[in-house]
Structures are given as structure tokens and as C-alpha cells.
Amino acid sequence: MSNFLSNSIGFVLLTHTKPLQIYRLINKLNSLFNYPLIVCHHDFSKCDLSVDTLSENVLLVRPHLETEWAGFALVEATVQALRLMYDVPEAPDWVVLLSGADYPIKTAKQILDELSSSSYDAYIQHEQITYETYKYDVSPSILWQKNSYQRYCTKSFSFHYSKKDSAHLNLEIRLEHPLLTKPFLPFSKKLACFSGSQWFCVNRKAAKYIIDFHSQKNALTSHYNNLKYADESYFQTILANASHLKVQNDRRRYIDWSAGGTHPKTLLMEDLPNLLLSSAHFARKFDIDIDSNILDELDTITS
């Protein structure tokens, strides 16, 4: 396919629920960006999605992967979608990773003007994860970095012993210091661990680097393949360690974590002023079953 009306920007969608909201997002992207290339990985095991009515600029990753929250399949789905996107002859200059719960909060001109003049290759939240942060007491605002060290930079061993007619013994040992974990982890002084939000915006150079790196099936990929929350560290680590790429520590995504917990706040009309003040291009998360009025208002503002 080479007849896309816009090749300045493309979109990878990771979707698994609320088909009507998915259609609305696709229609909005088509209207805003003049039918850009959209590659959608939809997990059909979670809900059906009628593909007959999708416009020709929407490609589907086939076969789909069965995904789960925080599972490595989300990483695989993202890479497969990127690979499909850049197999197209006139692939876009930039690609934005979105969920079905995202929505644009800026006009196409605002987004494209910034990207076309950008000196960066990637926009992704990435903070280096260190033993020093893990070892000492930290402020609540960076507690997530401490949790990230435990997720990605420690090594646990489980021992189970049982003998007939006697007690069972379950023992777990967790190695934490880098000197102890070094033989078991891919990280080093030359390859630091980074973590942050999974959502990103990358140009062609960065996208192809992700695709090529992942295809090597290296130690880093093998490490994250066995971990939960890999989507919040894998791409960050790849991009932030790439010396030939210029990476901005900004996801260009408005997300409100003020409610606490493992999921962000669902955005409502009351959040509109904050969205309009944000420098982000997109926001999440929205739910048309809770408040569709805010999407109606954003349609008016961004058209």
C-alpha cells in the first residue's frame, strides 16, 4: 500500500476493549491527519471488532497475540505493529503509540509542526533505575523508581523442599546488589536500566532501531521476556542506551495519576482545563461509557 494521504505521521494502536471507542479514535485520526497509516493490534480474545467497516489505511496485525496487563505480549504486539508499519513503501516519518483509551488534545498542525521541526528522535519517559534509589528512603514521588529496581534489577531464586511425612519448606532468596546480580542480568555500566510510561512517539530512525534490536533476540530481550511490566522498561532501556539517538524524557501524553493505584484517572469534563494547558499531544485515559462529552468538546477544539 502506498496511497496514504499522509505519511508525515502514523499510529500504532493497542486495543482490546470498547469497539465503539476504537472506531471513534480511528475516525478522529482519519479526520485530523487526513487518513494516516494506522496499524492496529487488536486482541480479539478480549472482545470482537468488526473490521469490515475500517478504512483502507488501517492495517491489522495478524495473527493477533493474546495480551494481558503488564505482560510481555504487549511488547511483542508493539514490535509486530511497528514492523508491519515500516514494511509499507511510504511509511511515516513519525509514529505514535496509542491505546484505545487515548485521544488527541492538540490540532494536527500543532502536532506536526512540532514533530517536523524536532531535533529529537524519540519522545518517551525514561528514568535511570539505580541501586542507590532502591537502597535508600525516597520521596513518594519517586517510589515507583524503587519498585522498578525490584522488578527489573534483582534476581530471585525459589527453593522448595518436601519430604514424605514431614514439613514442607519454601524458601526464596533475592539478590539485590549489582555485584551479586551481575551474572544473571543484562545490565552493566554500558547498558543501564531505564523505566517509565510505555507510551511513546518515535521517528523512523528510532522505530527501525527498535525493530532491529528486538529481532536480534539478545540477552536484554530474553531478560524482559520473563518479567511483568516489561512494557514500562524494555523500550525505554533500548532507546535511552542508543548513543546515536537523541531521546527526550517526555512522552507527550497527558496522564493523571492523582487518584493513586495502578491505573490512571479516567478523564472527565472537569479535567478539560488541565488538558488545554498541557503541552502533550494526546491524553489518556478516556471512557465513552463514563463521559463522552469531553471527547465531543475535544473534537470541537482540535478540528
C-alpha positions as CSV (number, residue, x, y, z in Angstrom):
1,M,0.0,0.0,0.0
2,S,1.4,3.4,-0.9
3,N,-1.6,5.6,-1.3
4,F,-1.9,7.0,2.2
5,L,-2.9,10.6,2.1
6,S,-0.4,11.5,4.9
7,N,3.0,9.9,5.5
8,S,4.2,12.5,8.0
9,I,2.8,10.6,10.9
10,G,1.4,7.2,11.6
11,F,-0.2,5.4,14.6
12,V,0.1,2.1,16.3
13,L,-3.0,1.2,18.3
14,L,-3.0,-1.4,21.0
15,T,-6.7,-2.3,21.6
16,H,-8.6,-4.9,23.5
17,T,-12.0,-3.5,24.5
18,K,-14.8,-1.0,23.8
19,P,-15.1,-1.3,20.0
20,L,-17.2,1.9,19.6
21,Q,-14.4,3.9,21.3
22,I,-11.8,2.3,19.0
23,Y,-13.9,3.3,15.9
24,R,-14.2,6.8,17.3
25,L,-10.5,7.2,17.8
26,I,-9.7,5.9,14.3
27,N,-12.3,8.2,12.7
28,K,-10.7,11.1,14.7
29,L,-7.2,10.3,13.5
30,N,-8.5,10.0,9.9
31,S,-10.2,13.3,10.1
32,L,-7.4,15.1,11.9
33,F,-4.4,13.7,9.9
34,N,-6.0,13.0,6.5
35,Y,-6.1,9.2,6.6
36,P,-2.7,8.4,8.0
37,L,-1.3,4.9,8.2
38,I,-2.8,3.2,11.2
39,V,-1.6,-0.2,12.4
40,C,-3.9,-1.8,15.0
41,H,-3.1,-4.8,17.2
42,H,-6.5,-5.8,18.5
43,D,-6.7,-8.7,21.0
44,F,-9.7,-10.5,19.6
45,S,-9.6,-12.9,22.5
46,K,-10.8,-10.0,24.7
47,C,-13.6,-8.6,22.5
48,D,-14.7,-8.7,18.9
49,L,-14.0,-5.9,16.5
50,S,-15.8,-5.7,13.2
51,V,-13.0,-5.0,10.6
52,D,-15.3,-4.7,7.5
53,T,-16.1,-1.1,8.1
54,L,-12.5,0.0,8.8
55,S,-11.0,2.4,6.3
56,E,-8.2,1.1,3.9
57,N,-5.5,3.0,5.7
58,V,-6.0,0.7,8.8
59,L,-3.9,-2.4,8.8
60,L,-4.3,-5.2,11.4
61,V,-1.6,-7.3,13.0
62,R,-2.4,-10.9,12.0
63,P,-2.5,-13.2,13.8
64,H,-3.1,-11.3,17.0
65,L,-1.4,-12.1,20.3
66,E,-3.3,-12.8,23.4
67,T,-2.3,-10.0,25.7
68,E,-2.6,-9.3,29.4
69,W,-2.0,-6.3,31.5
70,A,1.7,-5.8,32.2
71,G,2.6,-8.9,30.1
72,F,5.5,-9.2,27.6
73,A,2.9,-9.9,24.9
74,L,2.3,-6.1,24.9
75,V,5.9,-5.6,23.9
76,E,5.7,-8.2,21.1
77,A,2.4,-6.7,19.9
78,T,4.0,-3.3,19.7
79,V,7.1,-4.5,17.8
80,Q,5.0,-6.5,15.4
81,A,2.9,-3.5,14.7
82,L,6.0,-1.3,14.1
83,R,7.4,-4.0,11.8
84,L,4.2,-4.0,9.7
85,M,4.1,-0.2,9.6
86,Y,7.7,0.0,8.3
87,D,7.2,-2.7,5.7
88,V,4.9,-0.3,3.9
89,P,6.7,1.5,1.0
90,E,5.7,5.0,2.1
91,A,6.0,4.5,5.8
92,P,5.5,7.6,8.0
93,D,8.2,9.9,9.3
94,W,6.9,9.6,12.9
95,V,4.8,7.0,14.7
96,V,2.8,7.4,17.9
97,L,1.9,4.5,20.1
98,L,-1.7,4.8,21.4
99,S,-4.2,2.7,23.3
100,G,-7.9,2.7,22.5
101,A,-8.4,4.9,25.5
102,D,-6.2,7.8,24.1
103,Y,-7.4,10.8,22.2
104,P,-5.7,13.9,20.6
105,I,-5.8,17.1,22.6
106,K,-3.9,19.3,20.0
107,T,-4.7,20.1,16.4
108,A,-2.9,18.3,13.6
109,K,-1.0,21.4,12.7
110,Q,0.3,21.8,16.3
111,I,1.4,18.2,16.5
112,L,3.0,18.0,13.0
113,D,4.7,21.4,13.3
114,E,6.5,20.3,16.5
115,L,7.5,16.9,15.2
116,S,8.7,18.2,11.8
117,S,11.0,20.7,13.5
118,S,12.1,18.5,16.3
119,S,15.7,17.7,16.9
120,Y,14.8,14.5,18.8
121,D,14.4,11.0,17.5
122,A,12.1,9.8,20.3
123,Y,9.8,11.1,23.0
124,I,9.5,8.6,25.8
125,Q,9.5,8.9,29.6
126,H,12.7,7.3,30.9
127,E,14.4,7.5,34.3
128,Q,17.5,5.5,35.1
129,I,16.9,2.8,37.7
130,T,19.7,2.6,40.2
131,Y,20.6,0.6,43.3
132,E,21.1,3.9,45.1
133,T,17.5,4.8,44.7
134,Y,16.4,1.3,45.7
135,K,18.7,1.2,48.8
136,Y,17.7,4.5,50.5
137,D,14.4,6.0,51.5
138,V,13.0,8.1,48.8
139,S,10.1,10.6,48.4
140,P,6.7,9.2,47.5
141,S,7.0,10.9,44.0
142,I,9.9,8.6,43.0
143,L,8.8,5.5,44.9
144,W,7.9,3.9,41.5
145,Q,11.6,4.0,40.7
146,K,12.4,1.9,43.8
147,N,9.7,-0.5,42.7
148,S,11.2,-0.6,39.2
149,Y,14.6,-1.7,40.6
150,Q,12.9,-4.6,42.4
151,R,11.1,-5.6,39.2
152,Y,13.9,-5.4,36.7
153,C,17.2,-5.4,38.5
154,T,17.0,-8.0,41.2
155,K,17.2,-11.8,40.9
156,S,15.2,-14.2,42.9
157,F,15.7,-17.9,43.5
158,S,13.0,-20.2,44.9
159,F,13.7,-23.4,46.7
160,H,11.0,-26.0,47.6
161,Y,11.8,-29.0,49.8
162,S,9.3,-31.6,50.9
163,K,9.8,-35.0,52.4
164,K,7.1,-37.6,52.9
165,D,5.5,-37.3,56.4
166,S,7.4,-34.2,57.2
167,A,7.0,-30.4,56.9
168,H,7.3,-28.6,53.6
169,L,9.9,-25.9,53.3
170,N,9.6,-23.0,50.8
171,L,12.5,-20.6,50.6
172,E,13.1,-17.6,48.4
173,I,16.3,-15.7,48.1
174,R,16.5,-12.4,46.3
175,L,19.8,-10.9,45.2
176,E,19.8,-7.1,45.1
177,H,23.3,-5.6,45.0
178,P,24.6,-5.2,41.4
179,L,27.8,-7.2,42.3
180,L,25.6,-10.2,43.1
181,T,23.1,-9.8,40.3
182,K,25.6,-9.1,37.5
183,P,26.0,-12.7,36.4
184,F,22.2,-13.0,35.9
185,L,21.2,-9.7,34.4
186,P,22.0,-8.0,31.1
187,F,22.7,-4.6,32.7
188,S,26.1,-3.1,33.1
189,K,28.0,0.3,33.1
190,K,27.5,0.3,29.3
191,L,23.8,-0.8,29.4
192,A,21.8,0.9,32.1
193,C,18.2,0.1,33.1
194,F,15.6,2.7,32.4
195,S,11.9,2.8,33.2
196,G,8.8,5.0,32.5
197,S,5.4,5.1,30.9
198,Q,5.0,2.7,28.0
199,W,3.6,5.3,25.6
200,F,5.9,6.9,23.1
201,C,6.4,8.8,19.9
202,V,9.4,7.9,17.7
203,N,10.7,8.8,14.3
204,R,11.6,6.4,11.5
205,K,15.2,6.1,12.7
206,A,14.2,5.2,16.3
207,A,11.4,2.9,15.2
208,K,13.7,0.9,12.9
209,Y,16.3,0.7,15.6
210,I,13.6,-0.8,18.0
211,I,12.6,-3.3,15.3
212,D,16.2,-4.3,14.5
213,F,17.2,-4.6,18.2
214,H,14.3,-6.8,19.1
215,S,14.9,-9.1,16.1
216,Q,18.3,-10.0,17.5
217,K,16.8,-12.0,20.4
218,N,19.6,-10.7,22.7
219,A,20.1,-11.0,26.4
220,L,18.1,-7.9,27.1
221,T,15.0,-9.2,25.2
222,S,15.4,-12.6,27.0
223,H,15.5,-10.9,30.4
224,Y,12.3,-8.9,29.9
225,N,10.5,-11.8,28.3
226,N,10.2,-13.3,31.8
227,L,9.2,-10.2,33.6
228,K,5.9,-8.4,34.4
229,Y,5.7,-4.7,33.5
230,A,8.3,-5.2,30.7
231,D,6.4,-2.6,28.6
232,E,7.4,0.0,31.2
233,S,11.2,-0.6,30.8
234,Y,12.1,-2.5,27.6
235,F,11.6,0.3,25.1
236,Q,13.0,2.9,27.5
237,T,16.1,0.9,28.0
238,I,16.6,0.3,24.3
239,L,16.2,3.9,23.3
240,A,18.0,5.6,26.2
241,N,21.1,3.5,25.7
242,A,21.3,4.2,22.0
243,S,24.1,6.7,21.7
244,H,23.1,7.5,18.1
245,L,19.6,8.6,19.1
246,K,18.5,11.8,20.7
247,V,15.8,10.9,23.2
248,Q,13.6,13.4,25.0
249,N,12.4,12.5,28.5
250,D,8.8,13.4,27.7
251,R,6.0,11.1,26.4
252,R,3.9,13.9,25.0
253,R,1.0,12.3,26.8
254,Y,-1.3,13.8,29.5
255,I,-1.9,11.2,32.2
256,D,-3.4,11.9,35.6
257,W,-2.1,9.6,38.4
258,S,-3.6,11.7,41.2
259,A,-6.1,9.1,42.1
260,G,-3.4,6.7,43.1
261,G,-3.4,2.9,42.4
262,T,-2.2,1.0,39.4
263,H,-4.3,2.7,36.8
264,P,-4.6,6.4,35.9
265,K,-7.6,8.6,36.5
266,T,-10.4,8.4,33.9
267,L,-10.6,11.9,32.4
268,L,-13.8,13.9,32.7
269,M,-15.1,17.3,31.6
270,E,-13.7,18.7,34.8
271,D,-10.2,17.8,33.5
272,L,-10.6,19.8,30.3
273,P,-8.8,23.0,31.5
274,N,-5.8,20.9,32.5
275,L,-5.7,19.2,29.2
276,L,-5.8,22.5,27.3
277,L,-2.9,23.8,29.4
278,S,-0.8,20.7,28.8
279,S,2.0,20.6,26.2
280,A,1.0,17.0,25.5
281,H,-0.3,15.9,22.1
282,F,-2.6,13.2,23.4
283,A,-4.2,12.3,26.6
284,R,-5.4,9.2,28.4
285,K,-7.5,7.6,29.6
286,F,-11.0,8.3,28.4
287,D,-14.1,6.1,28.6
288,I,-17.1,6.9,26.5
289,D,-19.3,5.0,28.8
290,I,-18.4,7.3,31.7
291,D,-18.0,10.7,30.0
292,S,-18.2,11.1,26.2
293,N,-18.9,14.9,26.5
294,I,-15.2,15.6,27.0
295,L,-14.4,13.9,23.7
296,D,-17.1,15.9,22.0
297,E,-15.5,19.1,23.3
298,L,-12.1,18.0,22.2
299,D,-13.4,17.3,18.7
300,T,-14.5,20.9,18.5
301,I,-11.3,22.3,19.9
302,T,-8.9,20.2,17.7
303,S,-10.8,20.4,14.4
